[in-house]
Amino acid sequence: MLEEKNVNFFMNNSVQEFIGDNGKLKAVDLKSGQELPADLCVVGAGVVPCTDFIKDSGLSMNSRNQLVVDKFMRSSKSNVFGAGDIVEFPLAMLNDESVNIQHWQIAHMHGRIAALNMLEQDAELNTVPYFWTMMMGKSLRFTGYNVGYDDVVIDGDLDELKFTAYYTRGDNVVAVASMNADPVVAQAAEMLLSGKEIRKSDLQGDTQYWKSLL
């Protein structure tokens, strides 16, 4: 899809040097030895949590310097709450497996649950990650948590860019992605939020069967 719009990919490669002249970018030198003419470069370098200010606070942190919170968004100190990209939290759909998800939908729910518990409402975090975007007129949707998946079941046509991808771990579907196949991802999110399971074994017989369980 992107290559049809003259977007080129240089796989298994990395940037070795930015080449400039009089303070202006002229080219990018790749480790493969290839030189790409360029006058503008957008760098996606990733992020690290800005948590240095609490590293000596006694709060529980993980090895990635993320603040560890429980399903009430409480830290290891009961009067300190955390939310958003900097926290590791239990994900209900994975039996409270500890995760870190950096997306606004999750941060929004974190803030709501943290605020309710500051008001002593005993609210538990129960949300399913959900992401969507449009790219070149195509609808992309994703729900769940696919870290550690071991297989992908495709329903639809990849060449026509109209399909659903089911990410599985063992016999459990842990995430669903789609392109131009709405509203299947929203339906999957509803299933996962309710605590119901989508099974890989069911998909192999009838990919539409699980929707009857909604």
Kinemage of the C-alpha trace (Angstrom):
@kinemage 1
@onewidth
@group {chain A} dominant
@subgroup {mainchain}
@vectorlist {calphas} color= white
{ca met a 1} P 0.000 0.000 0.000
{ca leu a 2} L 2.726 2.463 0.938
{ca glu a 3} L 5.108 1.326 -1.772
{ca glu a 4} L 2.387 2.065 -4.335
{ca lys a 5} L 2.663 5.686 -3.159
{ca asn a 6} L 6.451 5.696 -3.707
{ca val a 7} L 7.363 5.073 -0.067
{ca asn a 8} L 10.606 3.085 0.008
{ca phe a 9} L 11.661 0.780 2.848
{ca phe a 10} L 15.276 -0.100 3.672
{ca met a 11} L 14.983 -3.212 5.806
{ca asn a 12} L 17.624 -4.728 8.117
{ca asn a 13} L 19.512 -1.465 8.052
{ca ser a 14} L 20.208 1.558 10.236
{ca val a 15} L 21.508 5.108 10.059
{ca gln a 16} L 25.251 5.505 10.374
{ca glu a 17} L 25.611 9.230 9.749
{ca phe a 18} L 23.713 12.379 8.838
{ca ile a 19} L 25.681 14.304 6.231
{ca gly a 20} L 25.313 18.068 6.203
{ca asp a 21} L 26.661 21.126 4.433
{ca asn a 22} L 26.631 24.622 5.950
{ca gly a 23} L 24.234 23.509 8.663
{ca lys a 24} L 21.763 21.867 6.277
{ca leu a 25} L 21.056 18.162 5.830
{ca lys a 26} L 22.197 16.803 2.492
{ca ala a 27} L 22.157 13.028 2.845
{ca val a 28} L 21.786 10.069 5.180
{ca asp a 29} L 24.485 7.413 5.197
{ca leu a 30} L 23.231 3.881 6.002
{ca lys a 31} L 25.305 1.132 7.588
{ca ser a 32} L 24.912 -0.861 4.386
{ca gly a 33} L 26.996 1.809 2.655
{ca gln a 34} L 24.067 3.270 0.757
{ca glu a 35} L 23.718 7.049 0.761
{ca leu a 36} L 20.258 8.585 0.534
{ca pro a 37} L 19.892 12.212 -0.610
{ca ala a 38} L 17.775 14.101 1.939
{ca asp a 39} L 16.879 17.638 2.936
{ca leu a 40} L 14.542 16.683 5.790
{ca cys a 41} L 14.656 13.835 8.299
{ca val a 42} L 11.992 12.820 10.797
{ca val a 43} L 13.481 10.654 13.568
{ca gly a 44} L 11.396 8.162 15.551
{ca ala a 45} L 13.809 7.332 18.355
{ca gly a 46} L 11.390 6.005 20.954
{ca val a 47} L 10.949 7.262 24.499
{ca val a 48} L 11.976 6.451 28.051
{ca pro a 49} L 9.814 7.221 31.090
{ca cys a 50} L 10.595 10.515 32.808
{ca thr a 51} L 10.712 9.069 36.312
{ca asp a 52} L 14.141 10.088 37.599
{ca phe a 53} L 12.481 12.481 40.028
{ca ile a 54} L 10.945 9.540 41.953
{ca lys a 55} L 13.760 6.990 41.705
{ca asp a 56} L 14.847 7.632 45.329
{ca ser a 57} L 11.304 7.975 46.694
{ca gly a 58} L 10.963 4.398 47.874
{ca leu a 59} L 8.171 3.735 45.378
{ca ser a 60} L 8.248 0.366 43.643
{ca met a 61} L 9.760 0.633 40.132
{ca asn a 62} L 10.431 -2.020 37.519
{ca ser a 63} L 13.675 -2.618 35.613
{ca arg a 64} L 12.599 -0.118 32.926
{ca asn a 65} L 12.138 2.666 35.476
{ca gln a 66} L 8.347 2.488 35.219
{ca leu a 67} L 6.211 3.057 38.296
{ca val a 68} L 4.450 -0.129 39.414
{ca val a 69} L 0.768 0.309 40.300
{ca asp a 70} L -2.100 -2.021 41.158
{ca lys a 71} L -5.569 -2.284 39.566
{ca phe a 72} L -6.639 0.753 41.632
{ca met a 73} L -3.720 2.760 40.157
{ca arg a 74} L -2.099 2.887 43.598
{ca ser a 75} L 1.650 2.698 43.897
{ca ser a 76} L 3.494 0.855 46.659
{ca lys a 77} L 2.585 3.836 48.861
{ca ser a 78} L -1.189 3.875 49.269
{ca asn a 79} L -1.501 7.658 49.018
{ca val a 80} L 0.493 7.917 45.782
{ca phe a 81} L -1.221 7.141 42.476
{ca gly a 82} L 0.212 6.803 38.977
{ca ala a 83} L -1.225 6.860 35.453
{ca gly a 84} L -0.262 7.010 31.802
{ca asp a 85} L 2.864 6.036 29.918
{ca ile a 86} L 5.137 5.807 32.974
{ca val a 87} L 3.252 3.030 34.803
{ca glu a 88} L 3.289 -0.744 34.752
{ca phe a 89} L -0.208 -1.952 35.583
{ca pro a 90} L -2.230 -5.216 35.711
{ca leu a 91} L -4.247 -5.873 32.544
{ca ala a 92} L -7.522 -7.573 33.443
{ca met a 93} L -7.973 -9.323 30.078
{ca leu a 94} L -4.668 -11.157 30.695
{ca asn a 95} L -5.513 -12.243 34.236
{ca asp a 96} L -3.777 -9.168 35.649
{ca glu a 97} L -0.480 -9.709 33.834
{ca ser a 98} L 1.692 -6.614 34.363
{ca val a 99} L 2.053 -4.494 31.233
{ca asn a 100} L 3.018 -1.028 30.042
{ca ile a 101} L 0.943 0.437 27.199
{ca gln a 102} L 1.699 3.905 25.893
{ca his a 103} L -1.531 5.083 24.282
{ca trp a 104} L -3.943 7.880 25.131
{ca gln a 105} L -6.995 5.609 25.462
{ca ile a 106} L -5.283 3.676 28.247
{ca ala a 107} L -3.964 6.844 29.920
{ca his a 108} L -7.471 8.331 29.854
{ca met a 109} L -8.868 5.324 31.716
{ca his a 110} L -5.911 5.339 34.127
{ca gly a 111} L -6.654 8.932 35.098
{ca arg a 112} L -10.347 8.223 35.659
{ca ile a 113} L -9.674 5.192 37.878
{ca ala a 114} L -6.939 6.991 39.820
{ca ala a 115} L -9.254 9.952 40.472
{ca leu a 116} L -12.110 7.724 41.644
{ca asn a 117} L -9.813 5.936 44.069
{ca met a 118} L -8.445 9.211 45.399
{ca leu a 119} L -12.099 9.802 46.298
{ca glu a 120} L -12.202 6.348 47.977
{ca gln a 121} L -14.602 4.839 45.437
{ca asp a 122} L -12.760 1.475 45.168
{ca ala a 123} L -12.847 1.480 41.362
{ca glu a 124} L -10.865 -1.242 39.567
{ca leu a 125} L -9.196 -0.814 36.204
{ca asn a 126} L -10.949 -2.959 33.602
{ca thr a 127} L -10.291 -1.807 30.069
{ca val a 128} L -9.189 -3.341 26.783
{ca pro a 129} L -6.527 -1.566 24.697
{ca tyr a 130} L -8.037 -0.132 21.514
{ca phe a 131} L -6.342 1.760 18.705
{ca trp a 132} L -7.506 3.059 15.350
{ca thr a 133} L -6.217 5.202 12.527
{ca met a 134} L -6.711 5.970 8.852
{ca met a 135} L -3.854 5.559 6.394
{ca met a 136} L -4.219 6.484 2.750
{ca gly a 137} L -7.965 6.109 3.008
{ca lys a 138} L -7.759 2.691 4.661
{ca ser a 139} L -9.223 1.968 8.091
{ca leu a 140} L -6.853 0.267 10.571
{ca arg a 141} L -8.120 -1.008 13.941
{ca phe a 142} L -6.477 -2.924 16.781
{ca thr a 143} L -7.590 -4.230 20.142
{ca gly a 144} L -5.980 -6.389 22.805
{ca tyr a 145} L -2.363 -7.038 23.755
{ca asn a 146} L -0.291 -9.125 21.350
{ca val a 147} L 3.086 -9.165 23.107
{ca gly a 148} L 4.185 -12.807 23.218
{ca tyr a 149} L 1.749 -14.039 20.548
{ca asp a 150} L 2.751 -17.281 18.813
{ca asp a 151} L 0.518 -17.337 15.730
{ca val a 152} L -1.688 -15.169 13.514
{ca val a 153} L -4.900 -16.362 11.871
{ca ile a 154} L -5.895 -14.305 8.821
{ca asp a 155} L -9.512 -13.995 7.743
{ca gly a 156} L -9.946 -12.142 4.452
{ca asp a 157} L -7.747 -11.067 1.569
{ca leu a 158} L -4.361 -9.444 2.246
{ca asp a 159} L -3.929 -8.448 -1.390
{ca glu a 160} L -7.245 -6.594 -1.413
{ca leu a 161} L -6.364 -4.943 1.935
{ca lys a 162} L -9.587 -6.198 3.497
{ca phe a 163} L -8.886 -8.641 6.315
{ca thr a 164} L -8.902 -9.441 10.019
{ca ala a 165} L -5.806 -10.728 11.832
{ca tyr a 166} L -6.278 -12.732 15.031
{ca tyr a 167} L -3.163 -12.837 17.232
{ca thr a 168} L -3.111 -15.972 19.367
{ca arg a 169} L -1.202 -17.278 22.355
{ca gly a 170} L -1.864 -20.981 22.630
{ca asp a 171} L -5.587 -21.390 21.955
{ca asn a 172} L -6.503 -17.892 23.143
{ca val a 173} L -6.933 -14.881 20.894
{ca val a 174} L -5.100 -12.063 22.688
{ca ala a 175} L -5.485 -9.332 20.063
{ca val a 176} L -7.362 -8.566 16.861
{ca ala a 177} L -6.345 -6.200 14.068
{ca ser a 178} L -8.241 -5.334 10.917
{ca met a 179} L -8.049 -3.342 7.728
{ca asn a 180} L -11.295 -2.237 6.108
{ca ala a 181} L -13.240 -4.843 8.077
{ca asp a 182} L -15.203 -2.722 10.554
{ca pro a 183} L -16.774 -3.329 13.036
{ca val a 184} L -15.047 -6.634 13.821
{ca val a 185} L -12.372 -5.093 16.089
{ca ala a 186} L -14.967 -3.190 18.119
{ca gln a 187} L -16.885 -6.466 18.513
{ca ala a 188} L -13.718 -8.240 19.633
{ca ala a 189} L -13.029 -5.486 22.172
{ca glu a 190} L -16.525 -5.977 23.574
{ca met a 191} L -15.874 -9.717 23.890
{ca leu a 192} L -12.545 -9.239 25.644
{ca leu a 193} L -13.951 -6.607 27.987
{ca ser a 194} L -16.800 -8.902 29.035
{ca gly a 195} L -14.309 -11.610 29.977
{ca lys a 196} L -15.403 -13.950 27.191
{ca glu a 197} L -12.745 -15.743 25.174
{ca ile a 198} L -12.193 -16.045 21.442
{ca arg a 199} L -10.576 -19.396 20.700
{ca lys a 200} L -8.132 -20.150 17.913
{ca ser a 201} L -9.743 -23.574 17.516
{ca asp a 202} L -13.110 -21.915 16.849
{ca leu a 203} L -11.591 -19.676 14.181
{ca gln a 204} L -10.276 -22.664 12.277
{ca gly a 205} L -13.810 -23.978 11.907
{ca asp a 206} L -15.776 -20.746 11.428
{ca thr a 207} L -14.158 -17.322 11.807
{ca gln a 208} L -17.572 -15.760 12.412
{ca tyr a 209} L -18.696 -18.155 15.174
{ca trp a 210} L -17.410 -16.095 18.107
{ca lys a 211} L -19.657 -13.164 17.191
{ca ser a 212} L -22.683 -15.268 18.135
{ca leu a 213} L -21.391 -15.179 21.734
{ca leu a 214} L -21.766 -11.406 22.009
